[in-house]
């Protein structure tokens, strides 16, 4: 998923009171990065399944401000520890 310019997708935000944005996305079998944040905005991607529980492996599948200072970060913690049915 590429994020550019002023885009601000909500891929999982556990800091709100509504359960409609609590993640439950599946990031698996994608080409390249699962999330590529090339915007200046921080993106929440909390409470999702990444086909692994290894945080280092997940971080390698996200391109964000940790890779290039001019971009916003992707906040992916906590993750789901198992596939959502």
HELIX and SHEET records of a PDB file:
HELIX    1   1 UNK A   19  UNK A   21  5                                   3    
HELIX    2   2 UNK A   55  UNK A   60  1                                   6    
SHEET    1   A 3 UNK A   2  UNK A   5  0                                        
SHEET    2   A 3 UNK A  35  UNK A  39  1                                        
SHEET    3   A 3 UNK A  62  UNK A  63  1                                        
SHEET    1   B 2 UNK A  43  UNK A  44  0                                        
SHEET    2   B 2 UNK A  74  UNK A  75  1                                        
END                                                                             
